[in-house]
């Protein structure tokens, strides 16, 4: 039985947290819900995130050189488009012993900050707490020292900022040169100000304690690191009564503009740190309460909630360029058109519409800087330099995203603005069809050497682009284009289910190319499979090679060689024929581990475990969150909610595996420590398919077509944003209860 309750819902989206009164930032943070990490992953990365600044170090409190994109430089404190520091540390002298706080015994992650615990001796312990206030180029670090003895304790503290002012990736294309850093003790702020000798790049540190001394360029806690920086230290003394505690606060700021701007930020940090943290906690309450999920599967529920937090960690605001969702931390902290075609769909469903709009605007701006043909760029650094002007799959799927944005927001102004760009982008896409068969030629999502023929994901996303463009044309009364785009979308759908279906493999093809080129790709795949010791894959590939070798002509046709995850995109977009979808989904299930889907099926291990703690960065053999999410969506689209939920549970096996409260890009513990497209993998199947939310904001209408997993006898999704409206959906047994803020049409299927 389904019921509709047309009463107004009092939205709580902007509700601010009212935490208990606290004497320290640490106590205030502890009033929130956090997750403790594993001891074996203390020597692995964490992030303290903000939209202007973020810090990446290890959970044990150290800041080693880490990252590969700029070797050894992707950790530390970043104020894009520059780096400020490699990290910071506190040295403590008891008079008899000296301790460096870089070997924590516990790490606890919170949505808006982190805590490290240190056991120094039987009488002295410490915690380090850090958080990054919203909208400021600075962060706050608080140490709480505890004296558990029955005697007073006098300590000397030496806080060191590991300065390393340097440009972000691709700075050399702007003729930026990293100069040697130097520091000056500024008596006005009673702290250090450091500057790059060749650029107006600054960073500063100071404290709420009386400064007794200052030193450079090294301390007892210093170690060799990359870069042209130095360590700048502040020394102070404190007394702790028997059984007492003492909180000590340090402030770190940055600027790539001027010293005056640097100091202005510093004063804002010092003015009221508690208010800054309280405001951030309130904003995270709003994130939690928007599209708030309550389900029987508590691990999936927790993963969903924290994935919303993770996504916020990756919002990157660089005023000179714009504000947008970055791809991942620590090695992809900049902007991707491709990644955001997925990520922003999840962000729309979870209610962060303003962040989606800002990101769309930024991607268009960056794309236009290198393309005058409607092509959407793939990757750009935070300094505005575009590295890759766009893969073939990026532009069509971005067009699909634009229509999704319109469905969720009803933003007519944006639709009218982007429609000419959409038309231009489709013209560019069509120009990439080298042989006139309707399929663009070139690389899609898969980054495999030599694989740049006609790709399944490019074709599927092209079909989605035409279908979306037709709907845009209809809304804008461009009936001629609507008819043309509709015809192309329908034709591609038919061809995908004929030209791209490989019956003997029960799968859609990885690619379409000639017999000769396919044989070379098979040879390369055999070498790959043999190199990573996959004898089952070598055997299968030899059989495929024999079959292809017996073909009598060299015509272009579809082949299944790699079992790449993109063969599942027809099910992701819902354009597969039902009987083919059933077979293809069953085939794809063979290429999963306990953590999810393999990127390339022939890399599948014969055990169900995924590799971990790899020493060399590579996506060979990877199990990734995006392919797993695509599979969950594909199953859900075709009515298999229980099977879809199995894939979300695979994802949840990797949740908090290494970094508490997060999922790595490569499951369970490799690559980026948080990845933006995870919100698509987790949020989209739950909101759009299990709860069945089909927004039509432009019509002031919402269609609800639920298909819940059988174990979800009770489930609730509260405060779903659709345009100006806010809805909540609750499943109680066989009843579906819906409430809304405005009086819109709601159609429950």
N, C-alpha and C positions, 0 to 999 in steps of 0.2 A: 504494500500500500504506500502511495506517495502523497505527501501533503505539502501545500504551499501556504506559507504564512506571510502575508503582505504587510508586515509592520516594520517601522523604522528601527534600525540598529544604531545605538550610540557608539560611534567609532572611538577606539582608544589608541589610534595609530600614533598620536603625538604625545601620548602620556609619558611623563618623565618619571624616572625612578625616584623613589624617596627612601634612600638607604638610611640605616641607623646612623646617628651621630657618632663620629669617629675621631680619634685623636691623631690618626695617621692615615696616609694614603694606602698603606698596606692593609690596615683593618677595613678600610672602605672597599677596597678591591675584593677582599675575602668575603664580603657580604654578598657578592655575586656567585654564580655557579661556575665552578672550574673543574678541570680534569687533570688528574695527576699522571705524569708520564712513567715510562718503564725505565728501570735502572740501566738496562743494556743499551738504551738509546740516549742516555745523557750526553755522550759525545757525538750528537747529531744536531742538525739545525732547528732553531725556533725563529719566530718573527714577532717583534713588537711593532704593530702596524698603525699607520696613520695615512691620511690622504696626501700630505705634503712630505712627511719624513717617515721612514721606517728603519728599524734596526734588525739585522740578522746576525745571530751568533749561535753558539752551541748551548744546549740545555744545561750543561754543567757550569755555565757561567763564563766560559772562555770565549774568545773571539779569534779563532784560527783563520788563516787565509783559506777561502773556500770559493767554489764556483769555477766554471769552465768558460763561460762566454767571454769574459775578460779574466784570464786565468788568475785565480787567487784573489780577485778583487770584488766578487759579487756579494760578499758579506759586509758587515760593518753598518755604518749609518749613512743612508743615502737621502739627499735632498735634491731630487732630480731637477735639472740634468747634471748635477755634480754629486760626488761623494764627499762626505765630511770627515769621517773617521773610520778606522778599521775596527774600533770598539772602545771599550773602557774597562777599567778594573779598579778594585780597591785593595790596597795593602794595609794590614793592621799590625801594629807593633804593641805587644804587651810589656815591653821592656826586656823580657826574657826570650820571647819568640816573635817571629814575623810570619804572617799568613797572607797569601794571595788568594783572593776569593775567585777561584777558577776551577774548583772541583766540587761542585754542588752534590749533595746527597739526594736531592729531590727537585723536580721541576713541576710546577703547576701552571697550566695554561688557562687563561680566562679570555672571553671574547674581546675584551678591551685592554688587556695587559697580561703580565706574566710575573711569577714569583719563583725564585730559586732559594733553596734552603742549604745552609752550610753548617756543618758540625765541626768547629775548629778545635776545641779541646773539651774536657769534661765540664768546664765552667763557662765556656764562651761559645755562643752560637750566633748565627746571623741569617737574615733573609735579605734578598735583593729584589726589589719590585721596580718595574719600569712600565711606563705607558706613554703614548704619543697623543697629545691633545688634538682634537679636530681642527683642521684649517690653519695650523701653525707650523712654522719651520723650526720646531724644537721638540725636545722630549724631556721627561722628568724621571730621575732615578732616585729611589729611596732605599736606604739600608736601615734595617732595624737590628740593633745589636742587643743581645740578651746576656746578662750576668746572672748565672744560676748559683753562684757561690754566696757565702755569708760574709764576704768582704767587699768593700768598695773596689772598683776597678778603674784604672786610668789607662786610656788607650790613645795612641797616636794613629791618625788615619791619613793615608796618602792615596788620594783619588787621581787617577791618570786617564786623560783622554788621549787615545792613540790616533793622532791627527794624520789624515791622508787625503788632502784635498786634491781631487782629480776629476777629469771629465768623464761622462758616460760613454758607452760604446758608440762608435762612429764619430766621436769628436774630432778625429783627424780630418774628416771630410769638411769640417768647418774651419780647418787650420788652427784648431785649438792645441796648445802644447801644455803638458803638465809641468809646472814649475816646481822648484824646491819649496817646501813649506817652512815658515818661520813663525815664532810666537813672541808676543809681547805681553807682559803682565800689566793689566789695565787696573790701576788703583781705583778708578771711578766705579767699576763694577766688582772690584776685589776678585778678579778672575783673569783667566787667560783669554786672549784673542789671537787666533792664528790666521795667517793669510798665505795664499799661494803667491809666490814671488812674481808670476807672470800674468795673473788674472785677478779680477775683483771677487775672489772667492774667499769666504770667511767662515770660521766656526769659533765658538766660544764655550767655555765652561766656567761655572762658579757654583757656590754652595750657600746654604742658609747658616753655616757655621762660621765662626771667626777664623780667618785664614792666618795661620802662624808662619807659613812659608810657602815657597813655590820653587819648582825645579824643572829642568829640562836637560838633555833630550831623552833621558832614560831613568827608570826607577827599578827597584828590586823585582818588580813584577813584569818588567819589559822582556820582550823576546823579539827575535829577528822576524821581519815581515816584509812583504812586497811594498813597493811604492817609494815616494820621496818625502815621507812624512817624518814626524817626531812625536815623542811622548811629552805631554805637558801635565805637570802634577800640582795639586793643591794639598797642603798639609794643614791639619787641624787637630786639636786635642779635645777629648771628651771624658767625662767622668760618669760612671754608671754605679748607682747605689746597689747594695746587696739585694739580689733577687729582682733587680730592676731592668728596664729596657730604655734604649735611647734610639730615636729615629733621626737620621741624618739625610738631607736631601741635596741632590746635585742637579744642575740645570745645564742642558746642552742645546745650543742653538746654531743655526746656519743661515747663510745668505749668499747668493751669487749676484747680489746687486751692490751692497755697500755695508760699511761698518755701522752706519746709523740704523739701517734696517735690521741688522743683526741685533743691536742693542734694544731696539723697539720690541722685537720678539722676546728677548730675554726678560724685559720688564713685564710683559704679559704673562709669561710663565710664572714669574715670582709672585705676581700680585695675589693670586688665589688658586693654588694648585688643586685644592679640594673641589672648588667649583668647576674646574676644568674636567676633573675625573667624573664628577657627578653628572655633568652635561653629557659626557661620552657614554656613561652607563645608561642614562635616559634614552639616548639615541639607539643603543643596542636593545633596550627594552622594546622600542618601537619596531625594530627589525624583527625581533622575536614574535611580537604580537601581530605583525602583518603576515597574512597567509599562515597563521599559526596552526600547526598540525598536532592532533591528538589521536593516536592509533594504538592498537594492542602491541604491535612490534616496537618495543621501546628503543631497541638499538637502532632501528631504521629511523624512528622519530628523532632520536638524538643526532644521528648523522645528518638528517634533513635540516634541523635547526642550526647546527654548527656550519653546515655548508653555506647557509645564508650569511653567517658571520664571516666565514672564509672569503666569500665574494667581496664583502665590504673591505676586507684587508687589502684587496688588490685595486681599489679605486685609486687612480693616480692623477693628481691635480698639479699641472704645470702651467701657470697662468699664461705664459708666453705661447703655449701651444693649445691648451685646452684641458678639459677634464674627461677622463675615460677609464674604462675598465681595462686593466693590464692583463697579461696572460698567466703569469705564474711567478712565484718567488722561490729561489733567489735569481735564477738565470734569465727569466723572461719578464722583467718588471716594466716593460714598455708595451706598446699597443699593436694588436694584430687584428686586421680586418677579418681574416679567416676564422680565428678562434672565437671572435665575438659574434659570428653568425650563429654559433651554438649558444655561447654564454648568455647573450642578451635575451634569448628566448626564455631561458630559465629565470633571468632577472625580471623580465616582464611578468611572468606567472607569479613570482613571489613579491610583486608589488613595488619594485624600485623603478618606477617609470621615469622619474626625472634623471636618474643615473643612466638609463638607457638612451634617453634623448641626448644627453650631453655626449655620450660615447658615439652615437650616430653622427652628430655634428662634427666631432673631432675626426672620425674616420673619413668623412667626406672631405674635410679640409686637407688632411694629409694626402688623400688620393689625388685631389686636384693639383697638388703641388708637383706631382710627377706624371700624371695622366690627364690628357685633355679629351679622352675618348669614352668616359664612363666606366672605365676599369677601376675596380676597388683594390687598393693596395693590400698586401699581405702583412708586412711587418715594418714598423718604424720605431726608431729610438725616441727617447723623451726629449732629445734636442731638435726634433722635427725632421731628422734625416730619414728618408724612406730607404730601407735596405732592399726590399723585394716589392716591385710595383704591383704584384698580384698574381696569384695562381688562377688556373682556369675555373676551379670550383668556387672561388671567393665571390666573384661578382654575382653569379646567379643566386647563390644561397643568401647573399646580403639583400638581394631584391625580395626574396621570400621573407626575410627578417623584417623588412620595411612594412610589408603587408601585415605581419603579426603585430607589429607595433601599432598599426592603425586599428586592428581588431581590438586590442587591449585598451587603447587610449581614446580613440575617436578623434585624433589630432588632425583635423582637416587642413590646417595651415601647413603642416609638415608634408602631408600627402601631396598637396598642390606644388610644394617646393621641390620635392624629390622626383615627381613623375617624369619630368624631362630628363633627369639623370638616369632614371630607370630605362627609358627608351634608348638613350645613348649607350648604356651598358649592354643592353640586348643586341644592339647593332655591333658593338665591339665583339661580343661573344659569337655572333653569327659569322663574323669575319675570320674566326679561328678554325672554321670548318674547311679544311684544306681540300677535301675531295667532294664536297657538296652533298654528302649523304645525310646531313642534318645533325651530325655529331661533331662537336668541337674537338680538335686534336691538341693534346698536351697534358701535362701532369696535373693531377688533382691532389687529394689529401695524402696519398701514399708517396713517401720519399724513398723509393727504391731505384737504384741506378738503372738506367735504361728503360724505365717504365714511364713512357711519356707518349703513349699512343692515344686511342680513344678510351676513356676511363669511365667506369660505371657511375661513380659519384658525380662526375661532371655532368653526365647526361641526365641523371635523376634530378640533380639540383637545377639543371636547365629547365626540365619539365616543370618543376615547382616555381621557377622564376616566371615562366610564361603564364602559368595558372594565376599567380599572384598579380602579374601585370594586367591580366585580363580583368581581374576584380577591381584593380585601381582605375582602369579605363572606364569601367562601368560606373564607378562612383563619380568620375569626372566627366561623364557623358561623352567620352571619346569612343563612340560606338564602332567606328571603322577599325580602330586599333583593338578594341575589345574582341571583335570577331576574329581578327587575324591572330591575336595571342591565344585565344581559346582553341582555334584550329591547330596551332602548333603544339599546344599543351596536350591536346587529345591525341595528336599524331605521335608525339614522343612517348606517351603512355602506352600506346599500342605497340610501338616498335621496341620499347624496353622489354615488354612481355613476349616478344617474338625474337628479334635479333639478338637480344642479350641473355636469353634463357638457354642454359646448357643442360639438356635433359639428362644426359648420362651422369652428370654431377649433382643433379637436384639442387642447382644453385644458379644464381645470376653470375655472369662472367666478370672476372677481374678487369678485363680489358678486351678490346677488339683490335686486332692487327693481322698482318699476313702470316702465313705458315712459316716463312723464313725467319721473320723477326721473333715469332713465338718460340721457335726452336732455340734461338739464342737466349731468350729470357728463361727458358727451362734449364738450359745449361748453367746459367748464372744461379738459378734457384737451387740446382743440385749442389753446386759448390757451396752455397750458403748453408744448406741443410747438413751437408757433410761436415762442414767446418764447426758447426755448433752441435754436432753429434745427434742428429735426428734421423736414425736409420729408417724409421717408418716413412718419413717424408721423402727420403731418397728413393725408396722402393716405389712409392706412389708416383713421384715425378718421372722415374724411368718408364713407368707404364704410360703416363701421359705423353712423354716424348715419343714412345713407339707409336701411339695412336696418331699423333700429329704428323709424324714422319711418313705415315701411310697415306696422308691426304694427297690427292692427285692435282690439286690446283693451289695457287698462292693467293686466293682471294681473301679479303679482309673478313674476319668472322670472330665470334666471341670464344674466349678460352678461360677455363678455370685452372690456374697454376698455383698461385700463392695462397688462396683462401683468405685474401685480405678482408678486413672487417667491412670495408666499403661495399662489399657485395650485398650487405644487408640494408643499404639505403633505400631500395624500393619498398621495403616493409616499414622503415622509419617514416617515410613520407606517405605511406598508405596507397601507393599506386600499383603494387603487385597484384596480379590476379589471385583470388583467394586460394585456389588449389596450389598454385606455385608458391605463394607465401607460406603455406603450411609445410611444404617440402623444404623450402629454403631455410626456414627457421629451425627445423629439425636438423638439417645439415650443419647449420652454424653452431648448434649446441655442442657439436663435437670438438669445438675449438675454444673451450673455456677451461679455466682453472678454478680453484676455490675462491680466487679473488676477482674473477671476471674473464672477459674476452681477450684473446691474443690479438695483437695488432695484425700480425701476419700468421695465418693458421698453420703454415708449415713449420713455424717455430715452436709449435705446441710440444710441451714436455709430456712424456708418457706417464709421469706421475701427475697428481693433481696439484702439486705445489708450484708456486712461481719462484723464480730465483730472487735473491735479495742481496743487498750489500755488494753490488758490483763495483769493481774498481775502475773500470774504463767506461766513460759515458757512451752509451749506444742504445738505440731503440730495438736492436735485434733481440728477439726473444721476449719482447715486452708484453706484459698484460696491462692494459690501460683503461682508465675510467671512462673515457669518451666512447670507445667501442662497446663497452658494457652497458652504458646508458642508452646507446642507439639500439642495442639488442632488447633492452627492457621496454623501450618505446615501441619497437616493432612488434613484440609479443602483445603488448597492451592494445595497440591499434587493431590487432586481429583477434581481439576478444579473449586473449590468454592472460588474464590478470594474475593468476597464481604463478604461471611460469615467469611472467614479468617480475613479480616480486622476488622470485628466486635470484634473479640477476641483481636486484637491489640489495639482497642479503649478501651476495658475493661482494658487492661494493662495501658493505658494512663490515666485512671481515678485514678490510684494509683501513677502516676508520679508526683513528687513534692508535694505529699499529706502531708508528714511529713517533710522529708528532701528535701529542694529545689534542683532540678537537679538530683534526684535519685529516684529509686523504691526500696521499702523494699522487702525482701525475701518473707514475708507473707503479702499479700495485705490487707489493704492499709498501715498499720503502725506498723508492728510487726516483730520480729526477726531481721535479719541483715539489717542495714541501706543501704547497697548496696550489691549486690549479683552477682557473676561472670556469672552465667548461664543466666542472663538476656540478654546478648548479643546474645545468641542462640535464645532465645524466640522472640527477636525483629528483629535482623539482618538477620537471616536465611530465614524466610518467605519472607521478602522484597527482598533480593538480589537473592536468589536461585529460588524463585518461582514467585513473581510478575514480577521482571525483567528477571527471567528465565536464570540466568547465570549458565551454566554447564561447568566448566573448564576442559580442557584436556591439561594442561601445558606440560605433557610428550610427547604430539604429536604436540606441538605448534599450538593448536587449541582451539577455544572456541565456544561452542554451545549456542545460545541464543533462549530461548523458552518462551517468555513473556506471562503472563496471569494477566493483570492488573485489579484491582478493577474498576468497571464501572464508578466511580466518578473521576478517575484519567485520565482525558482527556489529561493532560500534566504532564509529570514526567521526572525526570532526575537523573541519577546516574553516577557521574563523578569519574575518577581516580580509577578504579577497578584494583587491582593488580592480575595478573595471571602469575606466573613465573616471567620472566624478562619483561613481557609486561604490558602495562597500557591501559585500555580501558575506554570509556565513552559511555553510552547508553542514548538516549533521545527519549521520546515518544511525538510526536506532532500530536494530533488528531489520525488519522489512520496510521501515518508514524512512523517507528522505524529507528532512525538515530544512527549509530555506528561509532566511531572513535577509532583509536588505535595508539600506539607509534611504534610498530613493524609491520612487514608485515606477520601476521599470518593468517591462515585460520579461517574465522568466518562464522559459519553456522547459519542463522536466520531462525527459524522454523515458 
